[in-house]
Amino acid sequence: MKIELKKFGNILTSRQDGREALAAIAPLLQGVLETEMLELDFEGVITFTPSWADEFVTQLIDRFGNRVHFINDENPSVRVTLELLKKLSLETPKH
Protein backbone atom coordinates (compact mmCIF):
# COMPACT_ATOMS: atom_id res chain seq x y z
CA MET A 1 0.00 0.00 0.00
CA LYS A 2 1.31 3.42 -0.94
CA ILE A 3 0.45 6.39 1.25
CA GLU A 4 1.02 9.74 -0.43
CA LEU A 5 1.73 12.12 2.41
CA LYS A 6 1.11 15.20 0.25
CA LYS A 7 -2.59 14.34 0.54
CA PHE A 8 -2.29 15.66 4.10
CA GLY A 9 -0.55 18.83 2.91
CA ASN A 10 2.95 19.83 1.90
CA ILE A 11 3.75 21.26 5.34
CA LEU A 12 3.38 18.55 7.99
CA THR A 13 4.13 20.11 11.33
CA SER A 14 1.78 19.66 14.27
CA ARG A 15 1.12 16.70 16.51
CA GLN A 16 -2.63 17.23 16.17
CA ASP A 17 -2.42 17.15 12.37
CA GLY A 18 -0.34 13.95 12.53
CA ARG A 19 -2.96 12.29 14.75
CA GLU A 20 -5.74 13.40 12.41
CA ALA A 21 -3.87 12.08 9.36
CA LEU A 22 -3.42 8.70 11.03
CA ALA A 23 -7.11 8.61 11.98
CA ALA A 24 -8.02 9.44 8.37
CA ILE A 25 -6.20 6.40 7.00
CA ALA A 26 -7.11 4.03 9.86
CA PRO A 27 -9.92 2.36 7.87
CA LEU A 28 -7.50 1.63 5.00
CA LEU A 29 -4.97 0.11 7.39
CA GLN A 30 -7.53 -2.48 8.48
CA GLY A 31 -7.17 -4.20 5.11
CA VAL A 32 -3.36 -4.36 5.02
CA LEU A 33 -2.23 -7.95 4.54
CA GLU A 34 0.42 -9.53 6.80
CA THR A 35 2.88 -9.63 3.89
CA GLU A 36 2.06 -6.22 2.43
CA MET A 37 4.53 -3.33 2.53
CA LEU A 38 3.53 0.22 3.43
CA GLU A 39 5.25 2.81 1.27
CA LEU A 40 5.25 6.31 2.69
CA ASP A 41 5.70 8.63 -0.28
CA PHE A 42 7.15 12.04 0.61
CA GLU A 43 6.90 13.51 -2.90
CA GLY A 44 5.65 17.09 -2.63
CA VAL A 45 6.30 17.38 1.11
CA ILE A 46 8.23 20.57 1.85
CA THR A 47 8.32 20.62 5.65
CA PHE A 48 8.16 17.55 7.86
CA THR A 49 8.62 17.89 11.62
CA PRO A 50 9.33 15.38 14.37
CA SER A 51 6.00 16.18 16.04
CA TRP A 52 3.91 15.21 13.01
CA ALA A 53 6.17 12.26 12.29
CA ASP A 54 5.92 10.94 15.84
CA GLU A 55 2.13 10.88 15.68
CA PHE A 56 1.99 9.29 12.22
CA VAL A 57 5.18 7.51 11.20
CA THR A 58 6.12 6.20 14.64
CA GLN A 59 2.65 4.73 15.08
CA LEU A 60 2.86 2.97 11.71
CA ILE A 61 6.30 1.58 12.51
CA ASP A 62 5.08 0.38 15.91
CA ARG A 63 2.25 -1.45 14.17
CA PHE A 64 3.86 -2.65 10.93
CA GLY A 65 7.56 -2.74 11.81
CA ASN A 66 10.02 -3.24 8.99
CA ARG A 67 7.21 -3.36 6.44
CA VAL A 68 7.19 0.47 6.45
CA HIS A 69 9.35 1.90 3.67
CA PHE A 70 10.05 5.49 2.66
CA ILE A 71 10.17 6.74 -0.92
CA ASN A 72 10.92 10.18 -2.37
CA ASP A 73 12.49 11.10 0.97
CA GLU A 74 15.41 13.18 -0.37
CA ASN A 75 14.10 16.47 1.03
CA PRO A 76 16.45 17.63 3.84
CA SER A 77 13.52 18.29 6.20
CA VAL A 78 12.27 14.74 5.67
CA ARG A 79 15.75 13.21 5.98
CA VAL A 80 16.60 14.98 9.25
CA THR A 81 13.24 14.12 10.81
CA LEU A 82 13.45 10.45 9.83
CA GLU A 83 17.00 10.22 11.19
CA LEU A 84 15.90 11.81 14.45
CA LEU A 85 13.01 9.35 14.80
CA LYS A 86 15.36 6.46 14.16
CA LYS A 87 17.83 7.73 16.76
CA LEU A 88 15.11 8.28 19.35
CA SER A 89 13.62 4.83 18.80
CA LEU A 90 17.02 3.26 19.41
CA GLU A 91 17.53 5.26 22.61
CA THR A 92 14.04 4.75 24.05
CA PRO A 93 13.61 1.49 25.95
CA LYS A 94 10.48 -0.49 25.04
CA HIS A 95 8.16 -1.50 27.89
N, CA, C and O atoms as a MOPAC input file, in Angstrom:
PM7 MOZYME 1SCF
protein

 N      0.85000 1    -1.17400 1     0.00000 1
 C      0.00000 1     0.00000 1     0.00000 1
 C      0.89400 1     1.23400 1     0.00000 1
 O      1.85000 1     1.33200 1     0.76900 1
 N      0.56700 1     2.15100 1    -0.86200 1
 C      1.30700 1     3.41700 1    -0.94200 1
 C      0.46900 1     4.51700 1    -0.30200 1
 O     -0.70900 1     4.68500 1    -0.61800 1
 N      1.10000 1     5.26100 1     0.60500 1
 C      0.44500 1     6.38900 1     1.25500 1
 C      1.15700 1     7.65300 1     0.81300 1
 O      2.32100 1     7.87300 1     1.15100 1
 N      0.45700 1     8.47900 1     0.05900 1
 C      1.01700 1     9.74100 1    -0.43000 1
 C      0.78700 1    10.80800 1     0.63700 1
 O     -0.33700 1    11.26600 1     0.84200 1
 N      1.85200 1    11.18900 1     1.29900 1
 C      1.73000 1    12.12100 1     2.41200 1
 C      1.29500 1    13.51600 1     1.97200 1
 O      0.74400 1    14.27100 1     2.77400 1
 N      1.53200 1    13.86700 1     0.71400 1
 C      1.11000 1    15.20000 1     0.24500 1
 C     -0.40700 1    15.35800 1     0.30100 1
 O     -0.91200 1    16.47900 1     0.25700 1
 N     -1.13300 1    14.25700 1     0.39700 1
 C     -2.59100 1    14.34400 1     0.54000 1
 C     -2.97800 1    15.01300 1     1.85800 1
 O     -4.09300 1    15.51300 1     2.00700 1
 N     -2.04300 1    15.01600 1     2.81200 1
 C     -2.29300 1    15.65900 1     4.10000 1
 C     -1.72900 1    17.07200 1     4.13300 1
 O     -1.83600 1    17.76600 1     5.14400 1
 N     -1.12900 1    17.49500 1     3.02600 1
 C     -0.55200 1    18.82700 1     2.91000 1
 C      0.93300 1    18.73000 1     2.60300 1
 O      1.54100 1    17.66800 1     2.73800 1
 N      1.50700 1    19.85200 1     2.19100 1
 C      2.94600 1    19.82900 1     1.90300 1
 C      3.77100 1    20.34900 1     3.07500 1
 O      5.00100 1    20.31300 1     3.04500 1
 N      3.08300 1    20.83300 1     4.10900 1
 C      3.74600 1    21.26500 1     5.33600 1
 C      3.12600 1    20.46000 1     6.47500 1
 O      2.00300 1    20.72700 1     6.90200 1
 N      3.87100 1    19.47800 1     6.95500 1
 C      3.38200 1    18.54900 1     7.98600 1
 C      4.11000 1    18.85900 1     9.28500 1
 O      5.25800 1    18.46200 1     9.48000 1
 N      3.41700 1    19.58100 1    10.17900 1
 C      4.13300 1    20.11000 1    11.33500 1
 C      3.57400 1    19.75000 1    12.70000 1
 O      4.35400 1    19.45000 1    13.60400 1
 N      2.28100 1    19.76400 1    12.89100 1
 C      1.78000 1    19.65600 1    14.26700 1
 C      1.40800 1    18.24000 1    14.66300 1
 O      1.04100 1    17.41300 1    13.82800 1
 N      1.51100 1    17.98500 1    15.94900 1
 C      1.11800 1    16.70500 1    16.51000 1
 C     -0.35100 1    16.41000 1    16.20600 1
 O     -0.69800 1    15.30200 1    15.79800 1
 N     -1.19400 1    17.39100 1    16.40500 1
 C     -2.63200 1    17.22600 1    16.16600 1
 C     -2.89600 1    16.82300 1    14.71400 1
 O     -3.68800 1    15.91800 1    14.44900 1
 N     -2.23500 1    17.49400 1    13.78500 1
 C     -2.42200 1    17.14700 1    12.36700 1
 C     -1.93400 1    15.73300 1    12.06500 1
 O     -2.54000 1    15.02900 1    11.25800 1
 N     -0.84700 1    15.31400 1    12.70400 1
 C     -0.34400 1    13.95300 1    12.53000 1
 C     -1.33600 1    12.92100 1    13.03100 1
 O     -1.56100 1    11.90000 1    12.38100 1
 N     -1.93600 1    13.18800 1    14.19600 1
 C     -2.96000 1    12.28900 1    14.75000 1
 C     -4.16100 1    12.20800 1    13.82500 1
 O     -4.69800 1    11.12700 1    13.58100 1
 N     -4.58500 1    13.37000 1    13.30600 1
 C     -5.73800 1    13.40000 1    12.41100 1
 C     -5.45700 1    12.66000 1    11.10100 1
 O     -6.33700 1    11.98600 1    10.56700 1
 N     -4.24500 1    12.78300 1    10.59200 1
 C     -3.87200 1    12.07600 1     9.36300 1
 C     -3.91200 1    10.56900 1     9.59400 1
 O     -4.40700 1     9.82500 1     8.74800 1
 N     -3.39900 1    10.12200 1    10.71800 1
 C     -3.42500 1     8.69700 1    11.02500 1
 C     -4.86300 1     8.20600 1    11.16800 1
 O     -5.20400 1     7.12900 1    10.67800 1
 N     -5.69400 1     8.98200 1    11.82900 1
 C     -7.10700 1     8.60900 1    11.98100 1
 C     -7.80000 1     8.53600 1    10.61400 1
 O     -8.67100 1     7.69400 1    10.39700 1
 N     -7.40500 1     9.42200 1     9.70300 1
 C     -8.02200 1     9.44000 1     8.37200 1
 C     -7.72500 1     8.17900 1     7.57100 1
 O     -8.55900 1     7.73100 1     6.78400 1
 N     -6.53800 1     7.60400 1     7.76900 1
 C     -6.20400 1     6.39900 1     7.00100 1
 C     -6.45600 1     5.10600 1     7.77200 1
 O     -6.26100 1     4.01700 1     7.23400 1
 N     -6.88600 1     5.21700 1     9.02300 1
 C     -7.11100 1     4.03400 1     9.85600 1
 C     -7.99400 1     2.98200 1     9.17400 1
 O     -7.67400 1     1.79500 1     9.23600 1
 N     -9.09500 1     3.38300 1     8.52400 1
 C     -9.91700 1     2.36200 1     7.86700 1
 C     -9.16300 1     1.60400 1     6.76400 1
 O     -9.38200 1     0.40700 1     6.57900 1
 N     -8.28700 1     2.28700 1     6.04000 1
 C     -7.49900 1     1.63200 1     4.99700 1
 C     -6.49900 1     0.64700 1     5.58200 1
 O     -6.21100 1    -0.38700 1     4.97900 1
 N     -5.97400 1     0.96700 1     6.75200 1
 C     -4.97100 1     0.10900 1     7.38600 1
 C     -5.55700 1    -1.22000 1     7.85300 1
 O     -4.83600 1    -2.20300 1     8.02500 1
 N     -6.86800 1    -1.23800 1     8.05500 1
 C     -7.52900 1    -2.48100 1     8.48000 1
 C     -7.33700 1    -3.59100 1     7.45500 1
 O     -7.26300 1    -4.76800 1     7.80900 1
 N     -7.25700 1    -3.20400 1     6.16600 1
 C     -7.16900 1    -4.19600 1     5.11200 1
 C     -5.75300 1    -4.56700 1     4.68500 1
 O     -5.57700 1    -5.30700 1     3.71700 1
 N     -4.74100 1    -4.06400 1     5.39300 1
 C     -3.36000 1    -4.36300 1     5.01800 1
 C     -3.05300 1    -5.82000 1     5.36200 1
 O     -3.24900 1    -6.26500 1     6.49300 1
 N     -2.57100 1    -6.54300 1     4.36500 1
 C     -2.23100 1    -7.95400 1     4.54500 1
 C     -0.94700 1    -8.10200 1     5.35500 1
 O     -0.13500 1    -7.17800 1     5.41000 1
 N     -0.76400 1    -9.25400 1     5.97800 1
 C      0.41600 1    -9.53300 1     6.79900 1
 C      1.72500 1    -9.41000 1     6.01800 1
 O      2.76500 1    -9.09500 1     6.59600 1
 N      1.67600 1    -9.65600 1     4.72000 1
 C      2.88300 1    -9.62600 1     3.89000 1
 C      3.02900 1    -8.33100 1     3.10000 1
 O      4.00800 1    -8.15300 1     2.37600 1
 N      2.07700 1    -7.44200 1     3.23300 1
 C      2.05700 1    -6.21700 1     2.42700 1
 C      2.96000 1    -5.13400 1     3.01800 1
 O      2.99700 1    -4.92600 1     4.23100 1
 N      3.68200 1    -4.45600 1     2.13600 1
 C      4.53400 1    -3.33500 1     2.52800 1
 C      3.70700 1    -2.04700 1     2.55700 1
 O      2.73500 1    -1.90200 1     1.81500 1
 N      4.10400 1    -1.12800 1     3.41500 1
 C      3.53200 1     0.21600 1     3.43300 1
 C      4.60400 1     1.15800 1     2.91400 1
 O      5.67600 1     1.27300 1     3.50800 1
 N      4.32300 1     1.82300 1     1.82500 1
 C      5.25200 1     2.80800 1     1.27400 1
 C      4.74900 1     4.19800 1     1.63900 1
 O      3.64800 1     4.59400 1     1.25600 1
 N      5.56200 1     4.92400 1     2.37400 1
 C      5.24500 1     6.31000 1     2.68700 1
 C      5.96300 1     7.17300 1     1.65700 1
 O      7.19300 1     7.23400 1     1.62300 1
 N      5.17800 1     7.83500 1     0.82500 1
 C      5.70100 1     8.62600 1    -0.28400 1
 C      5.73800 1    10.09600 1     0.11900 1
 O      4.70100 1    10.70900 1     0.36900 1
 N      6.95100 1    10.65500 1     0.17900 1
 C      7.14700 1    12.04100 1     0.60900 1
 C      7.19200 1    13.03100 1    -0.55200 1
 O      7.50700 1    14.20200 1    -0.34000 1
 N      6.88800 1    12.59500 1    -1.75800 1
 C      6.90400 1    13.50900 1    -2.90400 1
 C      5.95600 1    14.68200 1    -2.63000 1
 O      4.80200 1    14.48500 1    -2.24900 1
 N      6.45800 1    15.89300 1    -2.82800 1
 C      5.64800 1    17.09200 1    -2.63100 1
 C      5.63500 1    17.62600 1    -1.21400 1
 O      5.07400 1    18.69400 1    -0.96900 1
 N      6.24000 1    16.90800 1    -0.26800 1
 C      6.29600 1    17.38300 1     1.11200 1
 C      7.48100 1    18.33700 1     1.24600 1
 O      8.61700 1    17.97900 1     0.93600 1
 N      7.20400 1    19.54400 1     1.70800 1
 C      8.23100 1    20.57200 1     1.84800 1
 C      8.80300 1    20.58200 1     3.26700 1
 O     10.01900 1    20.59400 1     3.45800 1
 N      7.91300 1    20.57700 1     4.25200 1
 C      8.32200 1    20.62300 1     5.65100 1
 C      7.72100 1    19.43700 1     6.39000 1
 O      6.53100 1    19.14600 1     6.26900 1
 N      8.56400 1    18.76200 1     7.15400 1
 C      8.16200 1    17.55100 1     7.86200 1
 C      8.83400 1    17.58000 1     9.22600 1
 O     10.05600 1    17.46400 1     9.32000 1
 N      8.04300 1    17.73500 1    10.28500 1
 C      8.62400 1    17.89300 1    11.62000 1
 C      8.52200 1    16.61800 1    12.45800 1
 O      7.69600 1    15.74500 1    12.19200 1
 N      9.38200 1    16.53100 1    13.47600 1
 C      9.32700 1    15.37600 1    14.36800 1
 C      7.98100 1    15.20900 1    15.07000 1
 O      7.57000 1    14.08100 1    15.34300 1
 N      7.29900 1    16.29100 1    15.36300 1
 C      5.99800 1    16.18200 1    16.04300 1
 C      4.98600 1    15.44700 1    15.17900 1
 O      4.34000 1    14.50500 1    15.63900 1
 N      4.84700 1    15.87200 1    13.93000 1
 C      3.91200 1    15.21400 1    13.00600 1
 C      4.35100 1    13.77300 1    12.78800 1
 O      3.53500 1    12.85200 1    12.82800 1
 N      5.62900 1    13.59000 1    12.56000 1
 C      6.16500 1    12.25700 1    12.28700 1
 C      5.94200 1    11.30800 1    13.45300 1
 O      5.62800 1    10.13700 1    13.24200 1
 N      6.09700 1    11.79200 1    14.67300 1
 C      5.91800 1    10.93900 1    15.83600 1
 C      4.48700 1    10.42900 1    15.92200 1
 O      4.25600 1     9.27400 1    16.27800 1
 N      3.54300 1    11.27500 1    15.60300 1
 C      2.13000 1    10.88000 1    15.68000 1
 C      1.70700 1     9.98100 1    14.52600 1
 O      0.75300 1     9.21600 1    14.66600 1
 N      2.38500 1    10.05400 1    13.40500 1
 C      1.98500 1     9.29300 1    12.22100 1
 C      2.96100 1     8.15600 1    11.92500 1
 O      2.59100 1     6.98300 1    11.97500 1
 N      4.18500 1     8.50400 1    11.62400 1
 C      5.17500 1     7.50500 1    11.19900 1
 C      5.51200 1     6.54000 1    12.33000 1
 O      5.54500 1     5.32800 1    12.11900 1
 N      5.76100 1     7.06200 1    13.52200 1
 C      6.11600 1     6.19900 1    14.64000 1
 C      5.00700 1     5.19100 1    14.92300 1
 O      5.27800 1     4.02600 1    15.21700 1
 N      3.77500 1     5.63700 1    14.83300 1
 C      2.64700 1     4.72800 1    15.07600 1
 C      2.59100 1     3.62200 1    14.02600 1
 O      2.31400 1     2.46600 1    14.34600 1
 N      2.85700 1     3.98400 1    12.77300 1
 C      2.86300 1     2.97200 1    11.71100 1
 C      3.99800 1     1.97800 1    11.90300 1
 O      3.81400 1     0.77600 1    11.71400 1
 N      5.16500 1     2.47400 1    12.27600 1
 C      6.30400 1     1.58300 1    12.50500 1
 C      6.03600 1     0.67400 1    13.70100 1
 O      6.38000 1    -0.50800 1    13.67000 1
 N      5.42700 1     1.21400 1    14.75100 1
 C      5.08100 1     0.38200 1    15.90500 1
 C      4.13500 1    -0.74100 1    15.50600 1
 O      4.22100 1    -1.85000 1    16.03300 1
 N      3.24700 1    -0.45600 1    14.58900 1
 C      2.24500 1    -1.44800 1    14.17100 1
 C      2.74900 1    -2.40200 1    13.08900 1
 O      2.48600 1    -3.60400 1    13.14300 1
 N      3.48200 1    -1.85700 1    12.09400 1
 C      3.85700 1    -2.65400 1    10.92700 1
 C      5.35200 1    -2.98000 1    10.84900 1
 O      5.77700 1    -3.74200 1     9.98000 1
 N      6.13500 1    -2.41400 1    11.74100 1
 C      7.55600 1    -2.74100 1    11.81000 1
 C      8.31800 1    -2.46600 1    10.53300 1
 O      8.16900 1    -1.41200 1     9.91400 1
 N      9.14100 1    -3.43600 1    10.14400 1
 C     10.01700 1    -3.23500 1     8.98900 1
 C      9.29200 1    -3.32000 1     7.65300 1
 O      9.92800 1    -3.30400 1     6.59800 1
 N      7.97800 1    -3.40900 1     7.69000 1
 C      7.20500 1    -3.36400 1     6.44300 1
 C      6.93900 1    -1.92000 1     5.99400 1
 O      6.37300 1    -1.70000 1     4.92300 1
 N      7.34500 1    -0.94100 1     6.80800 1
 C      7.18600 1     0.47100 1     6.45000 1
 C      8.44500 1     0.91900 1     5.71300 1
 O      9.55700 1     0.81400 1     6.22900 1
 N      8.24500 1     1.41700 1     4.50300 1
 C      9.35100 1     1.90100 1     3.67300 1
 C      9.07600 1     3.33300 1     3.24900 1
 O      7.92500 1     3.74600 1     3.11200 1
 N     10.15900 1     4.08700 1     3.04100 1
 C     10.05500 1     5.49100 1     2.66200 1
 C     10.52600 1     5.66200 1     1.22700 1
 O     11.56100 1     5.12300 1     0.83500 1
 N      9.76100 1     6.41400 1     0.44900 1
 C     10.17400 1     6.73600 1    -0.91600 1
 C     10.07100 1     8.24500 1    -1.12200 1
 O      9.31000 1     8.93500 1    -0.44300 1
 N     10.85600 1     8.73400 1    -2.07600 1
 C     10.91700 1    10.17700 1    -2.36700 1
 C     11.20100 1    10.98000 1    -1.09500 1
 O     10.56200 1    11.99700 1    -0.82400 1
 N     12.17300 1    10.49400 1    -0.32900 1
 C     12.49100 1    11.10100 1     0.96800 1
 C     13.79900 1    11.89200 1     0.94100 1
 O     14.48700 1    11.99000 1     1.95700 1
 N     14.14100 1    12.45200 1    -0.21300 1
 C     15.40700 1    13.17600 1    -0.36900 1
 C     15.39100 1    14.57600 1     0.22100 1
 O     16.45300 1    15.15000 1     0.46000 1
 N     14.21900 1    15.13900 1     0.46000 1
 C     14.10100 1    16.47400 1     1.02500 1
 C     14.84600 1    16.52200 1     2.36600 1
 O     14.66200 1    15.63400 1     3.19900 1
 N     15.68600 1    17.55000 1     2.58600 1
 C     16.44600 1    17.63500 1     3.83900 1
 C     15.57500 1    17.62300 1     5.09800 1
 O     15.95500 1    17.02800 1     6.10600 1
 N     14.42200 1    18.27100 1     5.04700 1
 C     13.51700 1    18.28700 1     6.20000 1
 C     13.03800 1    16.87100 1     6.52500 1
 O     12.96700 1    16.48000 1     7.69000 1
 N     12.71700 1    16.12400 1     5.49500 1
 C     12.26600 1    14.73900 1     5.66900 1
 C     13.41100 1    13.88000 1     6.19700 1
 O     13.23300 1    13.11400 1     7.14400 1
 N     14.57600 1    14.00700 1     5.58800 1
 C     15.74800 1    13.20800 1     5.98000 1
 C     16.10800 1    13.41700 1     7.45600 1
 O     16.29000 1    12.45200 1     8.19900 1
 N     16.20800 1    14.67000 1     7.86900 1
 C     16.60200 1    14.97900 1     9.24800 1
 C     15.56500 1    14.43700 1    10.23500 1
 O     15.92600 1    13.87100 1    11.26600 1
 N     14.29600 1    14.60700 1     9.92200 1
 C     13.24200 1    14.12400 1    10.80900 1
 C     13.25600 1    12.60500 1    10.91500 1
 O     13.12300 1    12.06700 1    12.01400 1
 N     13.41400 1    11.90700 1     9.80200 1
 C     13.45100 1    10.44600 1     9.83500 1
 C     14.67100 1     9.93900 1    10.60800 1
 O     14.58100 1     8.95800 1    11.34600 1
 N     15.80300 1    10.61100 1    10.43500 1
 C     17.00200 1    10.22000 1    11.18600 1
 C     16.80900 1    10.43300 1    12.68600 1
 O     17.23600 1     9.61300 1    13.49800 1
 N     16.16400 1    11.53900 1    13.04300 1
 C     15.89800 1    11.81400 1    14.45500 1
 C     14.97300 1    10.74800 1    15.04200 1
 O     15.21700 1    10.26000 1    16.14500 1
 N     13.92600 1    10.38700 1    14.32400 1
 C     13.00900 1     9.35000 1    14.80000 1
 C     13.74100 1     8.03000 1    15.00500 1
 O     13.52600 1     7.33300 1    15.99700 1
 N     14.59800 1     7.70200 1    14.06300 1
 C     15.36300 1     6.45900 1    14.15900 1
 C     16.25300 1     6.48400 1    15.39500 1
 O     16.30900 1     5.51000 1    16.14600 1
 N     16.94400 1     7.59400 1    15.60200 1
 C     17.83100 1     7.73300 1    16.75800 1
 C     17.04400 1     7.63000 1    18.06000 1
 O     17.46800 1     6.94000 1    18.98700 1
 N     15.91700 1     8.30200 1    18.13700 1
 C     15.11200 1     8.27700 1    19.35400 1
 C     14.55200 1     6.88500 1    19.63000 1
 O     14.47000 1     6.47000 1    20.78600 1
 N     14.17000 1     6.16700 1    18.58700 1
 C     13.62000 1     4.83200 1    18.79900 1
 C     14.68800 1     3.87300 1    19.31200 1
 O     14.37600 1     2.93800 1    20.04900 1
 N     15.93600 1     4.09300 1    18.93400 1
 C     17.02000 1     3.25500 1    19.41300 1
 C     17.38600 1     3.57400 1    20.86100 1
 O     17.85300 1     2.70500 1    21.59800 1
 N     17.16800 1     4.83300 1    21.26400 1
 C     17.52700 1     5.26200 1    22.60500 1
 C     16.42800 1     5.01800 1    23.62600 1
 O     16.69400 1     4.94800 1    24.82600 1
 N     15.18600 1     4.88600 1    23.15100 1
 C     14.04400 1     4.74700 1    24.04800 1
 C     13.79700 1     3.27600 1    24.34600 1
 O     13.53700 1     2.49600 1    23.43000 1
 N     13.87600 1     2.88700 1    25.61300 1
 C     13.60800 1     1.48500 1    25.95000 1
 C     12.13300 1     1.16500 1    25.75300 1
 O     11.26400 1     1.97800 1    26.06900 1
 N     11.85700 1    -0.02600 1    25.22800 1
 C     10.48200 1    -0.49100 1    25.04500 1
 C     10.00700 1    -1.13500 1    26.32900 1
 O     10.77300 1    -1.81200 1    27.01400 1
 N      8.73800 1    -0.92300 1    26.65500 1
 C      8.16100 1    -1.50300 1    27.88800 1
 C      7.80500 1    -2.94500 1    27.68300 1
 O      7.31100 1    -3.59600 1    28.60400 1

